[in-house]
Amino acid sequence: MIYQKVTDLMGNTPVLALPVAAPEVRLLLKIEKNNPGGSMKDRMARNMVLTAIEDGRLQPGGTIVESSSGNTGIGLAITAAELGFRFIAIVDHHAAPDKLAVMRALGAELQFVEGDYAEDEVAVVERQNTAARLAREIPGAIFMNQSDNPANPAGYEGLVDELFDQTGGEIDYLVGCTGTGGSLSGMARAMKARKPQITSYGVEPKGSIIFGQPGYPYYQSGTGTPKGDEIGKVVDYDVIDEGMQVGDTEAFETARFLARETGLLVGGSTGGAVYKALELIHERNLRGTVVCCVADGGEKYLHTVFSEEWLQERDLTDPAVWHRLRQWVPLDHPYARTEPMEKIA
Ligand SMILES: Cc1ncc(COP(=O)(O)O)c(C=O)c1O
């Protein structure tokens, strides 16, 4: 198959089984980091743009404006570049610097929100306001507003079709990160339409307010809704059977564990979802097939989640989590040395 457009490379991502030390259950990871922009958000970004064109809200010569912590911005930048739209991303210091560099490389114009925020505080409200104002001021501009845009959850319908094809419909549980709620709500809705007995679990960072818990700062990037922000209209509580929270340490240790022990480099939010999926399997004895998306890759967090120094400075490591993961995920490592390795100079 020879593709003609970069947006045609979006989707058709592979599924990888992660071994689990429990009977009659499998944990399947949908490798969404394999999309051209490196995240599942490519799908919804493309869908938001195409829907706006169809609706006539986005016309030739138009400008796309969006507040994005990175992955949606990267997806929009790709689609905008391909179709010839101008794209302005409203960002803040909380975004991973590597994601911003990718957006810039793809031709996006970045506008940073002003204000004095602590490092682990997200300036989402300010970003939303700035994006809405810019879209009003620039002729032919539209604010995509992913948190309230129905084309966000609708953008994941193709992902669900793929999963049903890849598993022959053998899916029992969905565990997913919840930020805008678009991916989880969209997937859960499309899955339940095909198989109503599927149970969905939404995972947000501890400190995020989507599932009614108190808000405080957290380090997981791209996921959750921080204190002070409004929960997006695309969060569909009717199709999310249970909301749960995961700490930064559990999320990041899981991402590091997967990288070092299996060779799969995932981002921190995926680490959190995989941790909760493993916890559900082992503590609530889930049986059948559990599906979890690899929302993005660890390549985007080399200076944070994968920096020993960054983690130590923020006290975000815990060997007990690693120990738990070793018990939950049986690993083979057939060629590993049994005696300790001598250090190289
Ligand atoms: C890395 C990462 N994880 C999780 C999410 C949350 O996804 P959603 O906004 O669909 O809830 C996002 C959204 O930007 C993300 O970039």
The ligand as a MOL file (V3000), in Angstrom:
LIG
                    3D

  0  0  0     0  0            999 V3000
M  V30 BEGIN CTAB
M  V30 COUNTS 16 16 0 0 0
M  V30 BEGIN ATOM
M  V30 1 C -0.4960 12.1810 26.3650 0
M  V30 2 C -1.9540 12.3620 26.5740 0
M  V30 3 N -2.5970 11.5380 27.3920 0
M  V30 4 C -3.9130 11.6720 27.6230 0
M  V30 5 C -4.6590 12.6620 27.0450 0
M  V30 6 C -6.1090 12.7900 27.3620 0
M  V30 7 O -6.9080 12.4930 26.2760 0
M  V30 8 P -8.3450 13.1230 26.1440 0
M  V30 9 O -8.1770 14.5830 25.9890 0
M  V30 10 O -8.9150 12.4690 24.9470 0
M  V30 11 O -9.1160 12.7910 27.3800 0
M  V30 12 C -4.0320 13.5440 26.1780 0
M  V30 13 C -4.7590 14.6430 25.5800 0
M  V30 14 O -4.2110 15.5950 25.0970 0
M  V30 15 C -2.6520 13.3850 25.9290 0
M  V30 16 O -2.0010 14.2120 25.0990 0
M  V30 END ATOM
M  V30 BEGIN BOND
M  V30 1 1 1 2
M  V30 2 1 2 3
M  V30 3 2 2 15
M  V30 4 2 3 4
M  V30 5 1 4 5
M  V30 6 1 5 6
M  V30 7 2 5 12
M  V30 8 1 6 7
M  V30 9 1 7 8
M  V30 10 2 8 9
M  V30 11 1 8 10
M  V30 12 1 8 11
M  V30 13 1 12 13
M  V30 14 1 12 15
M  V30 15 2 13 14
M  V30 16 1 15 16
M  V30 END BOND
M  V30 END CTAB
M  END
